[in-house]
Amino acid sequence: MEAEISAYQEANRTGFLTRLDVGPQAFITSSRARANNQADWPDYQIVFAQHGLIHDGTTRVPLALQIILNRAESVGEIGFNSTNYANGERSDVNLALIDFKLFTVLSDMEVMIEGIKLGLQVMENTTSFQAMDVAYTESIPEACRLVPYRSNQYWMCYVHQRGYSWLHIVGTCAMGLPGNPMTVVDYQYKVLGIAGLRAIDGSVMPRTTNANLNGGVILTAEKGAQAILAEYSDT
Ligand SMILES: Cc1cc2nc3c(=O)[nH]c(=O)nc-3n(C[C@H](O)[C@H](O)[C@H](O)COP(=O)(O)OP(=O)(O)OC[C@H]3O[C@@H](n4cnc5c(N)ncnc54)[C@H](O)[C@@H]3O)c2cc1C
């Protein structure tokens, strides 16, 4: 370990302590958010995720640029396959009908493209990245070969080919007021209309959080536990 610390402290910083994994991140306010009077509320995230040691002086390592649309306006749908159920299917994988409806709101794509361009700008035009000799070398998706490279149309095609939902899926049991048709649980996490059932997890968040979800899920769980304890503390 001492050797690794020494290597890290050297001027050219080598060794596994230089490893960042899902490393530097930035929360950015898009022009859409600014136009919506949300200039102080970032709505997308840029992440540089490194796979392997950087600056070991011998090998080039992959560096992933991830653009995460945190406040997407496109909203997905989840349904129940009653035909499968009637035919005896009981596996939730085959009963849930999930449509993420990604980029059904066009301005989500515009924000994404803005993020890609900013991320590439950082990778290609900053002295820090240039010092590491970073280059964008990703292959062109087959379906995008005929589109002018790195045009808006190209990035749109690229996102459709290589984009995916991130890991912060929420909202299927949204907490809300009783009159709202989207409400599934009340403020005590009780499922409306079904006695004795609570949902206490990320699904109760009506919209996704503005960053990674896990901290909010833990707080949700703590509040849910408090609600249960409060209800049964006298019994
Ligand atoms: C690969 C990955 C990486 C992530 N990295 C981060 C990160 O770095 N930072 C961050 O903040 N967030 C991260 N997240 C997001 C975060 O971990 C999740 O959003 C969070 O754990 C969700 O918690 P949850 O309790 O809502 O659901 P889950 O953790 O999915 O828990 C649901 C539980 O319900 C159980 N279950 C499902 N169906 C049934 C059933 N029919 N009966 C009984 N039990 C059932 C499952 O087995 C599971 O234990 C990541 C997510 C993934 C998938």
The ligand as an SDF file (V2000), in Angstrom:
LIG
                    3D

 53 58  0  0  0  0  0  0  0  0999 V2000
  -26.7290   -1.7220  -11.5970 C   0  0  0  0  0  0  0  0  0  0  0  0
  -27.2770   -0.6150  -10.7220 C   0  0  0  0  0  0  0  0  0  0  0  0
  -26.4030    0.3470  -10.2140 C   0  0  0  0  0  0  0  0  0  0  0  0
  -26.8740    1.3850   -9.4330 C   0  0  0  0  0  0  0  0  0  0  0  0
  -25.9950    2.2990   -8.9410 N   0  0  0  0  0  0  0  0  0  0  0  0
  -26.4520    3.2770   -8.1490 C   0  0  0  0  0  0  0  0  0  0  0  0
  -25.5420    4.2080   -7.5760 C   0  0  0  0  0  0  0  0  0  0  0  0
  -24.3320    4.1460   -7.7830 O   0  0  0  0  0  0  0  0  0  0  0  0
  -26.0390    5.2010   -6.7850 N   0  0  0  0  0  0  0  0  0  0  0  0
  -27.3680    5.3090   -6.5200 C   0  0  0  0  0  0  0  0  0  0  0  0
  -27.7660    6.2170   -5.7850 O   0  0  0  0  0  0  0  0  0  0  0  0
  -28.2590    4.4610   -7.0720 N   0  0  0  0  0  0  0  0  0  0  0  0
  -27.8240    3.4330   -7.8620 C   0  0  0  0  0  0  0  0  0  0  0  0
  -28.7140    2.5420   -8.4110 N   0  0  0  0  0  0  0  0  0  0  0  0
  -30.1220    2.7510   -8.1830 C   0  0  0  0  0  0  0  0  0  0  0  0
  -30.5620    2.2390   -6.8160 C   0  0  0  0  0  0  0  0  0  0  0  0
  -29.7110    1.1820   -6.3940 O   0  0  0  0  0  0  0  0  0  0  0  0
  -31.9390    1.7140   -6.9310 C   0  0  0  0  0  0  0  0  0  0  0  0
  -32.7310    2.6960   -7.5030 O   0  0  0  0  0  0  0  0  0  0  0  0
  -32.4860    1.3470   -5.5610 C   0  0  0  0  0  0  0  0  0  0  0  0
  -31.7680    0.2710   -5.0150 O   0  0  0  0  0  0  0  0  0  0  0  0
  -33.9270    0.9590   -5.6920 C   0  0  0  0  0  0  0  0  0  0  0  0
  -34.3510    0.4790   -4.4350 O   0  0  0  0  0  0  0  0  0  0  0  0
  -35.7710   -0.1330   -4.2790 P   0  0  0  0  0  0  0  0  0  0  0  0
  -35.8910   -0.5830   -2.8670 O   0  0  0  0  0  0  0  0  0  0  0  0
  -36.7950    0.8150   -4.8040 O   0  0  0  0  0  0  0  0  0  0  0  0
  -35.8190   -1.3760   -5.2720 O   0  0  0  0  0  0  0  0  0  0  0  0
  -34.8720   -2.6400   -5.3240 P   0  0  0  0  0  0  0  0  0  0  0  0
  -33.5460   -2.3980   -4.6780 O   0  0  0  0  0  0  0  0  0  0  0  0
  -34.9300   -3.1110   -6.7450 O   0  0  0  0  0  0  0  0  0  0  0  0
  -35.6210   -3.6620   -4.3870 O   0  0  0  0  0  0  0  0  0  0  0  0
  -36.7830   -4.3520   -4.8260 C   0  0  0  0  0  0  0  0  0  0  0  0
  -36.8290   -5.6460   -4.0500 C   0  0  0  0  0  0  0  0  0  0  0  0
  -38.0930   -6.2620   -4.2720 O   0  0  0  0  0  0  0  0  0  0  0  0
  -37.8720   -7.6300   -4.5060 C   0  0  0  0  0  0  0  0  0  0  0  0
  -39.0250   -8.1190   -5.2770 N   0  0  0  0  0  0  0  0  0  0  0  0
  -39.3020   -7.8930   -6.5770 C   0  0  0  0  0  0  0  0  0  0  0  0
  -40.4510   -8.5070   -6.9140 N   0  0  0  0  0  0  0  0  0  0  0  0
  -40.8930   -9.1180   -5.8070 C   0  0  0  0  0  0  0  0  0  0  0  0
  -42.0400   -9.9140   -5.5160 C   0  0  0  0  0  0  0  0  0  0  0  0
  -42.9590  -10.1930   -6.4530 N   0  0  0  0  0  0  0  0  0  0  0  0
  -42.1840  -10.3850   -4.2670 N   0  0  0  0  0  0  0  0  0  0  0  0
  -41.2710  -10.0840   -3.3020 C   0  0  0  0  0  0  0  0  0  0  0  0
  -40.1700   -9.3330   -3.5180 N   0  0  0  0  0  0  0  0  0  0  0  0
  -39.9960   -8.8680   -4.7510 C   0  0  0  0  0  0  0  0  0  0  0  0
  -36.5670   -7.7060   -5.2270 C   0  0  0  0  0  0  0  0  0  0  0  0
  -35.9880   -8.9760   -5.0990 O   0  0  0  0  0  0  0  0  0  0  0  0
  -35.7510   -6.6180   -4.4980 C   0  0  0  0  0  0  0  0  0  0  0  0
  -35.1030   -7.1290   -3.3360 O   0  0  0  0  0  0  0  0  0  0  0  0
  -28.2630    1.4820   -9.1790 C   0  0  0  0  0  0  0  0  0  0  0  0
  -29.1470    0.5210   -9.6800 C   0  0  0  0  0  0  0  0  0  0  0  0
  -28.6590   -0.5220  -10.4460 C   0  0  0  0  0  0  0  0  0  0  0  0
  -29.6370   -1.5600  -10.9870 C   0  0  0  0  0  0  0  0  0  0  0  0
  1  2  1  0
  2  3  1  0
  2 52  2  0
  3  4  2  0
  4  5  1  0
  4 50  1  0
  5  6  2  0
  6  7  1  0
  6 13  1  0
  7  8  2  0
  7  9  1  0
  9 10  1  0
 10 11  2  0
 10 12  1  0
 12 13  2  0
 13 14  1  0
 14 15  1  0
 14 50  1  0
 15 16  1  0
 16 17  1  0
 16 18  1  0
 18 19  1  0
 18 20  1  0
 20 21  1  0
 20 22  1  0
 22 23  1  0
 23 24  1  0
 24 25  2  0
 24 26  1  0
 24 27  1  0
 27 28  1  0
 28 29  2  0
 28 30  1  0
 28 31  1  0
 31 32  1  0
 32 33  1  0
 33 34  1  0
 33 48  1  0
 34 35  1  0
 35 36  1  0
 35 46  1  0
 36 37  1  0
 36 45  1  0
 37 38  2  0
 38 39  1  0
 39 40  1  0
 39 45  2  0
 40 41  1  0
 40 42  2  0
 42 43  1  0
 43 44  2  0
 44 45  1  0
 46 47  1  0
 46 48  1  0
 48 49  1  0
 50 51  2  0
 51 52  1  0
 52 53  1  0
M  END
$$$$
